[in-house]
């Protein structure tokens, strides 16, 4: 699979799907077809979807925004599911996580990301 076709699944695509999901859920709530507590309870899942999109766009190691969204989503889910004691006990794990991430970034070389126009030009040159 070429890089041009794999770059179509990106943060912007997931952000668009998140907007569709939020709009649909709020519309269903306004039409009294979905209770508002169900709409607002699962907001952290949307952050996790955005984190996944950021990882797909920039890579797992280099997607800083994805890591932040990931942890906010995890903490939000734990809070919504009444697991506050887990948050209080294990919050230092976030420091360990980001410390390990920074150490990995210091050790691993960052691969340069080509702009979409260069990817398309390179793929056209390689085709017979």
C-alpha positions as CSV (number, residue, x, y, z in Angstrom):
1,X,0.0,0.0,0.0
2,X,1.4,3.4,-0.9
3,X,1.8,6.2,1.6
4,X,-0.7,8.4,-0.3
5,X,-3.5,6.0,0.2
6,X,-2.7,5.3,3.9
7,X,-2.7,9.1,4.6
8,X,-6.4,9.4,3.8
9,X,-7.3,7.9,7.2
10,X,-6.2,10.9,9.3
11,X,-7.0,13.1,12.2
12,X,-9.3,15.2,10.1
13,X,-11.3,12.2,9.0
14,X,-11.8,11.1,12.6
15,X,-12.6,14.7,13.7
16,X,-15.3,14.7,11.0
17,X,-16.8,11.5,12.3
18,X,-16.7,12.8,15.9
19,X,-18.6,15.9,14.7
20,X,-21.2,13.6,13.1
21,X,-21.6,11.5,16.2
22,X,-21.9,14.5,18.5
23,X,-24.4,16.2,16.2
24,X,-26.5,13.0,15.9
25,X,-26.5,12.4,19.6
26,X,-27.5,16.0,20.4
27,X,-30.2,15.8,17.7
28,X,-31.6,12.6,19.2
29,X,-31.6,14.2,22.6
30,X,-33.5,17.3,21.3
31,X,-36.1,14.9,19.7
32,X,-36.4,13.1,23.1
33,X,-35.2,9.8,21.6
34,X,-32.0,9.6,23.6
35,X,-31.7,10.5,27.3
36,X,-29.3,13.3,27.9
37,X,-27.4,11.4,30.6
38,X,-26.4,8.8,27.9
39,X,-25.3,11.6,25.6
40,X,-23.0,13.3,28.1
41,X,-21.8,10.2,30.0
42,X,-19.6,8.9,27.1
43,X,-17.8,12.1,26.1
44,X,-14.4,10.6,26.9
45,X,-14.8,8.0,24.2
46,X,-14.8,10.8,21.6
47,X,-11.5,12.0,23.0
48,X,-10.1,8.5,22.7
49,X,-11.2,8.5,19.0
50,X,-9.5,11.8,18.4
51,X,-6.3,10.4,20.1
52,X,-6.4,7.5,17.7
53,X,-6.7,9.8,14.8
54,X,-3.7,11.9,16.0
55,X,-1.7,8.7,16.4
56,X,-2.6,7.7,12.8
57,X,-1.6,11.1,11.5
58,X,1.7,11.6,13.3
59,X,2.7,8.2,14.7
60,X,2.4,6.9,18.2
61,X,5.7,8.2,19.5
62,X,5.4,11.7,17.9
63,X,1.7,12.4,18.3
64,X,1.9,14.6,21.5
65,X,-1.7,15.8,21.2
66,X,-2.8,12.2,20.9
67,X,-1.1,11.3,24.2
68,X,-2.8,14.2,26.0
69,X,-6.2,13.3,24.5
70,X,-5.6,9.7,25.4
71,X,-5.0,10.5,29.1
72,X,-7.8,13.0,29.4
73,X,-10.1,10.4,27.8
74,X,-8.9,7.6,30.2
75,X,-9.3,9.8,33.2
76,X,-12.7,11.0,32.0
77,X,-13.9,7.4,31.5
78,X,-12.7,6.4,35.0
79,X,-14.5,9.4,36.5
80,X,-17.7,8.8,34.6
81,X,-17.7,5.2,35.7
82,X,-17.2,6.2,39.4
83,X,-13.6,4.9,39.7
84,X,-12.2,8.0,41.4
85,X,-10.2,5.9,43.8
86,X,-8.2,4.5,40.8
87,X,-7.5,8.1,39.7
88,X,-6.4,9.1,43.1
89,X,-4.1,6.1,43.6
90,X,-2.6,5.8,40.1
91,X,-2.3,9.4,38.8
92,X,1.6,9.3,39.1
93,X,1.5,6.7,36.3
94,X,0.8,9.6,33.9
95,X,4.2,11.1,34.9
96,X,5.9,7.8,34.3
97,X,4.1,7.5,30.9
98,X,5.2,10.9,29.7
99,X,8.7,10.5,31.1
100,X,9.1,7.2,29.1
101,X,7.7,9.0,26.0
102,X,10.2,11.8,26.3
103,X,13.0,9.3,26.8
104,X,11.9,7.3,23.7
105,X,11.8,10.5,21.6
106,X,15.3,11.4,22.7
107,X,16.6,8.0,21.6
108,X,14.6,7.4,18.4
109,X,15.3,9.4,15.3
110,X,12.2,11.3,14.0
111,X,11.3,10.4,10.4
112,X,10.6,13.5,8.3
113,X,7.0,13.7,7.2
114,X,6.6,14.6,3.6
115,X,3.9,17.0,2.6
116,X,1.0,15.4,0.7
117,X,2.1,17.0,-2.6
118,X,5.6,15.4,-2.3
119,X,4.1,12.0,-1.5
120,X,1.8,12.2,-4.6
121,X,4.7,13.3,-6.8
122,X,6.9,10.5,-5.5
123,X,4.2,7.8,-6.0
124,X,3.7,9.0,-9.6
125,X,7.4,8.8,-10.4
126,X,7.6,5.2,-9.2
127,X,4.6,4.0,-11.3
128,X,5.5,2.6,-14.7
